[in-house]
Amino acid sequence: MNILLWHVHGSWTTAFVQGPHTYLVPVTPGRDPDGLGRARTFSWPGSVHEVTPEQLRDAPVDLVVLQRPHEPELAARWLGGRRPGRDLPAVYLEHNTPEGNVPTTRHPYADRDDLTLVHVTHFNRLFWDNGSTRTEVIEHGIVDPGHLYTGGLPRAAVVVNEPVRRGRYTGTDLLPALSAAVPLDVFGMRTEGLAAQLGLPADRCRSADLPQDGLHAAMAQRRLYLHPVRWTSLGLSLLEAMHLGMPVVALATTEAVEAVPPGTGVLSTRPEVLARAARRYLEDPQAAAEDGARGRQAALERYGLKRFLADWERVMAEACS
């Protein structure tokens, strides 16, 4: 099939384009959010082709994977009037949890009969009001980076983009207290100067923005992975850390309670419990390595690429039937 999708979420798309199809990714001269083209820091196969809006007008498209509320209108305009869900098969992929008045938040594509709404976690489907729209859950899949864990650096890795702007959503406010128990290395976009903004000594909260291949290697050198996120779907960096063989210390919120089974790390809604767990891993490298190895096995079984792609094959075939 020829599948049209926008480059919205680099890690998710990296897994999705490992399938057996041709993937058409819009590109615009300025590479704005509606035309980013191929990834620059992720490894994508040759089956991913950049297409301009002009080229899309007459391009053969078998399925459209929508990911943002405005994309159906954008797709219809660029596809010469062909409407996703009406003239072309379509699915709507929801990456995010609802915001605002969460218990009653209706999904923008609730009560639709022309597409399937796919959630990336069961937590997402539970908290969105999907109305009568047909829904599916296809849990994440990860391109396995390998068991790279060494844990030689007695520090915790944290991966988050824009921690200051996102604040309490990503648990940025919890970092000062947690840094008293374990020194932090925070990786992600717009993390520069984070220690100063949090009023922390530079050695207790270092930060860097690395490409994915460098990020995985750097994470694996740290003793543990810390995930203080309050509200999200499920951070893919958490699953990547588990694939790397890292033990996990995480808030017991969102889908993390399903992703991190006993014996692979510590989950709690109490930051002081997380601080004690991080300190224990710092002092017991063997326990950290053993929990991380169990976590890797659990992640491979539940979030492996083969299962992910098979789930998508089924849903896409149903959408096109």
C-alpha positions as CSV (number, residue, x, y, z in Angstrom):
1,M,0.0,0.0,0.0
2,N,0.9,3.6,-0.4
3,I,0.3,5.2,3.0
4,L,0.2,9.0,3.6
5,L,1.2,10.2,7.0
6,W,2.8,13.3,8.5
7,H,6.0,13.3,10.4
8,V,4.5,14.2,13.7
9,H,6.1,11.8,16.2
10,G,9.6,10.7,15.3
11,S,9.9,7.7,17.6
12,W,6.5,6.3,16.8
13,T,7.0,6.9,13.1
14,T,10.3,5.2,13.1
15,A,8.6,2.0,14.3
16,F,5.6,2.3,11.9
17,V,7.7,2.7,8.7
18,Q,9.5,-0.6,9.4
19,G,6.5,-2.3,7.7
20,P,6.2,-3.6,4.2
21,H,4.6,-0.6,2.6
22,T,5.5,2.6,0.8
23,Y,5.2,5.6,3.1
24,L,4.5,9.1,1.7
25,V,5.6,11.9,4.1
26,P,4.8,15.5,3.1
27,V,7.6,18.0,2.8
28,T,7.4,21.8,2.2
29,P,10.1,24.2,1.3
30,G,10.3,25.6,4.8
31,R,9.9,22.2,6.5
32,D,7.1,23.6,8.7
33,P,5.1,21.2,11.0
34,D,2.9,20.2,8.1
35,G,5.9,19.4,5.9
36,L,8.8,18.2,7.9
37,G,9.7,15.4,5.4
38,R,11.9,12.5,6.5
39,A,13.5,12.4,9.9
40,R,16.9,13.8,10.3
41,T,18.0,12.1,13.5
42,F,16.1,8.8,13.2
43,S,17.0,6.0,10.8
44,W,14.2,5.5,8.3
45,P,14.2,2.9,5.5
46,G,14.2,3.8,1.8
47,S,10.4,3.0,1.6
48,V,9.8,6.4,3.1
49,H,9.4,9.0,0.3
50,E,9.1,12.8,0.7
51,V,6.3,14.2,-1.4
52,T,5.4,17.9,-1.9
53,P,1.8,19.1,-1.8
54,E,1.9,19.5,-5.6
55,Q,3.0,15.9,-6.0
56,L,0.3,14.6,-3.7
57,R,-2.5,16.0,-5.9
58,D,-2.2,13.0,-8.3
59,A,-0.3,10.6,-6.1
60,P,-1.8,7.1,-5.6
61,V,-2.8,6.8,-2.0
62,D,-4.4,3.7,-0.5
63,L,-4.7,4.8,3.2
64,V,-4.3,8.0,5.2
65,V,-3.0,7.9,8.8
66,L,-4.3,11.1,10.4
67,Q,-2.7,12.3,13.7
68,R,-4.0,15.9,14.2
69,P,-7.4,17.5,14.0
70,H,-6.7,19.7,11.1
71,E,-5.1,17.0,8.9
72,P,-8.3,15.8,7.2
73,E,-8.9,19.2,5.7
74,L,-5.2,19.6,4.8
75,A,-5.2,16.2,3.2
76,A,-8.3,16.9,1.1
77,R,-6.7,20.1,-0.2
78,W,-3.4,18.5,-1.0
79,L,-5.0,15.4,-2.5
80,G,-7.0,17.3,-5.0
81,G,-10.3,17.0,-3.2
82,R,-10.0,13.4,-2.1
83,R,-11.4,13.3,1.4
84,P,-9.9,10.9,4.0
85,G,-12.6,8.6,5.3
86,R,-14.9,9.3,2.4
87,D,-12.9,9.0,-0.8
88,L,-9.9,7.3,0.8
89,P,-9.6,4.8,3.7
90,A,-8.4,6.5,6.8
91,V,-7.5,5.9,10.5
92,Y,-7.0,8.6,13.1
93,L,-4.1,7.9,15.4
94,E,-4.3,9.5,18.9
95,H,-0.9,9.9,20.6
96,N,-2.0,12.1,23.5
97,T,-4.1,12.1,26.6
98,P,-6.9,14.6,26.8
99,E,-6.4,18.0,28.4
100,G,-8.7,20.3,30.3
101,N,-11.7,18.7,32.0
102,V,-10.4,15.2,31.5
103,P,-13.2,13.0,32.6
104,T,-15.6,14.6,30.1
105,T,-13.3,15.6,27.3
106,R,-14.7,14.4,23.9
107,H,-12.3,13.4,21.2
108,P,-12.3,15.7,18.2
109,Y,-13.3,12.6,16.1
110,A,-15.9,11.2,18.4
111,D,-19.1,9.9,16.8
112,R,-17.6,9.4,13.3
113,D,-18.6,6.5,11.0
114,D,-16.0,7.1,8.3
115,L,-12.8,6.1,10.1
116,T,-11.2,4.1,12.9
117,L,-9.8,5.9,16.0
118,V,-6.6,4.2,17.1
119,H,-5.2,4.9,20.6
120,V,-1.6,4.1,21.5
121,T,-2.5,3.0,25.0
122,H,-5.5,1.6,26.8
123,F,-5.1,4.6,29.2
124,N,-5.8,6.9,26.3
125,R,-8.9,5.1,25.2
126,L,-10.2,5.0,28.8
127,F,-9.9,8.8,29.3
128,W,-11.1,10.1,26.0
129,D,-14.8,10.2,25.3
130,N,-14.8,8.5,21.9
131,G,-18.5,8.5,21.4
132,S,-19.7,6.0,18.8
133,T,-16.5,6.0,16.7
134,R,-15.0,2.6,16.2
135,T,-11.9,2.4,18.4
136,E,-8.8,0.2,18.6
137,V,-5.7,0.2,20.8
138,I,-2.4,-0.6,19.2
139,E,0.2,-0.4,21.9
140,H,3.6,1.0,21.0
141,G,6.4,-0.9,19.3
142,I,10.1,-0.2,19.6
143,V,12.9,-0.7,17.2
144,D,15.2,-2.6,19.5
145,P,18.4,-0.6,20.2
146,G,19.9,-3.7,21.9
147,H,20.9,-4.5,25.5
148,L,23.4,-1.6,25.8
149,Y,23.2,-1.1,29.5
150,T,26.4,-0.7,31.5
151,G,25.1,1.6,34.3
152,G,28.7,2.7,35.0
153,L,27.7,6.3,35.8
154,P,26.0,6.6,39.1
155,R,23.4,9.0,37.8
156,A,19.8,8.9,36.7
157,A,18.8,9.5,33.1
158,V,15.7,11.6,32.5
159,V,14.3,12.2,28.9
160,V,11.9,15.0,28.4
161,N,11.4,17.7,25.8
162,E,10.8,21.3,26.9
163,P,10.7,20.5,30.6
164,V,10.3,24.2,31.7
165,R,7.3,24.9,29.4
166,R,5.6,21.6,30.2
167,G,6.3,21.9,34.0
168,R,4.0,19.9,36.1
169,Y,2.9,17.7,33.2
170,T,6.4,16.2,33.0
171,G,7.1,16.4,36.7
172,T,9.8,19.1,36.3
173,D,8.8,20.5,39.7
174,L,9.8,17.2,41.3
175,L,13.3,17.2,39.9
176,P,14.9,19.4,42.7
177,A,13.8,17.0,45.5
178,L,14.8,13.9,43.4
179,S,18.2,15.4,42.6
180,A,19.0,15.4,46.3
181,A,18.9,11.6,46.2
182,V,20.4,11.0,42.8
183,P,22.3,13.3,40.4
184,L,20.3,13.8,37.1
185,D,21.2,13.9,33.5
186,V,18.3,15.4,31.6
187,F,18.2,14.7,27.9
188,G,15.8,16.4,25.4
189,M,15.0,19.5,23.4
190,R,15.2,22.9,25.2
191,T,16.8,21.5,28.3
192,E,19.7,23.9,28.2
193,G,20.2,25.8,31.4
194,L,17.7,23.6,33.3
195,A,19.8,23.5,36.5
196,A,19.9,27.3,36.8
197,Q,16.2,27.6,36.1
198,L,15.5,25.1,38.9
199,G,18.0,26.6,41.2
200,L,20.1,23.5,41.3
201,P,23.9,23.1,41.3
202,A,25.1,22.3,37.8
203,D,26.6,18.9,38.8
204,R,23.2,17.7,40.3
205,C,21.2,18.4,37.1
206,R,23.1,18.3,33.8
207,S,21.3,18.6,30.5
208,A,21.9,17.9,26.8
209,D,20.0,17.4,23.5
210,L,21.3,14.4,21.6
211,P,20.3,12.6,18.4
212,Q,18.6,9.3,19.0
213,D,21.6,7.0,18.4
214,G,23.8,9.1,20.7
215,L,20.9,9.3,23.2
216,H,20.5,5.6,23.6
217,A,24.2,5.1,24.2
218,A,24.2,7.9,26.8
219,M,21.1,6.6,28.6
220,A,22.6,3.2,28.9
221,Q,25.7,4.5,30.7
222,R,23.5,5.8,33.5
223,R,22.6,3.6,36.5
224,L,18.8,4.0,36.2
225,Y,16.0,5.7,34.2
226,L,13.8,8.2,36.1
227,H,10.3,8.9,34.8
228,P,8.6,11.6,36.9
229,V,5.8,12.3,34.4
230,R,2.4,13.1,35.8
231,W,0.2,13.2,32.7
232,T,1.0,11.7,29.3
233,S,0.0,8.8,27.2
234,L,3.2,6.7,27.7
235,G,6.6,8.2,27.1
236,L,8.4,6.2,24.4
237,S,11.7,7.0,26.1
238,L,10.5,4.9,29.1
239,L,10.0,1.9,26.8
240,E,13.4,2.6,25.1
241,A,15.1,2.7,28.5
242,M,13.6,-0.7,29.3
243,H,14.8,-2.1,25.9
244,L,18.3,-0.8,26.7
245,G,18.2,-2.9,30.0
246,M,17.8,0.0,32.4
247,P,15.9,-0.3,35.7
248,V,13.0,2.2,35.9
249,V,11.9,4.5,38.7
250,A,8.7,6.1,37.7
251,L,5.5,7.8,38.9
252,A,2.7,5.3,39.1
253,T,0.6,7.3,36.7
254,T,-0.8,6.9,33.2
255,E,0.1,3.7,31.3
256,A,3.4,3.3,33.2
257,V,1.5,1.1,35.7
258,E,0.9,-1.4,32.8
259,A,4.3,-1.0,31.1
260,V,6.6,-1.6,34.2
261,P,5.9,-5.0,35.8
262,P,7.1,-6.0,39.2
263,G,10.8,-6.8,39.4
264,T,11.8,-4.3,36.7
265,G,11.8,-1.1,38.7
266,V,9.8,0.9,41.2
267,L,6.5,2.7,40.7
268,S,4.9,5.0,43.2
269,T,2.8,8.1,43.5
270,R,5.1,9.2,46.4
271,P,8.2,11.1,45.2
272,E,10.0,10.2,48.4
273,V,9.6,6.5,47.6
274,L,11.1,7.1,44.1
275,A,14.0,9.0,45.7
276,R,14.7,6.0,48.0
277,A,14.5,3.6,45.1
278,A,16.9,5.7,43.0
279,R,19.3,5.9,45.9
280,R,19.1,2.1,46.3
281,Y,20.0,1.5,42.7
282,L,22.9,3.9,43.0
283,E,24.3,1.9,45.9
284,D,23.5,-1.6,44.4
285,P,24.7,-1.8,40.8
286,Q,23.9,-5.5,40.7
287,A,20.3,-5.1,41.7
288,A,20.0,-2.3,39.1
289,A,21.4,-4.6,36.3
290,E,19.2,-7.5,37.3
291,D,16.0,-5.4,37.4
292,G,17.0,-3.8,34.1
293,A,17.5,-7.2,32.4
294,R,14.0,-8.3,33.5
295,G,12.6,-5.0,32.3
296,R,14.2,-5.6,28.9
297,Q,12.6,-9.0,28.5
298,A,9.2,-7.6,29.5
299,A,9.5,-4.8,27.1
300,L,10.5,-7.1,24.2
301,E,7.5,-9.3,24.9
302,R,4.9,-6.6,25.1
303,Y,6.3,-3.8,23.0
304,G,8.2,-5.7,20.3
305,L,8.2,-4.4,16.7
306,K,6.8,-7.7,15.3
307,R,3.6,-7.5,17.4
308,F,3.2,-3.7,16.7
309,L,3.4,-4.1,12.9
310,A,1.1,-7.2,12.9
311,D,-1.5,-5.2,14.9
312,W,-1.3,-2.3,12.4
313,E,-1.5,-4.7,9.4
314,R,-4.8,-6.0,10.8
315,V,-6.3,-2.6,11.4
316,M,-5.2,-1.2,8.1
317,A,-6.6,-4.2,6.2
318,E,-9.9,-3.7,8.0
319,A,-9.9,0.0,7.2
320,C,-9.3,-0.7,3.5
321,S,-11.8,-3.5,3.1
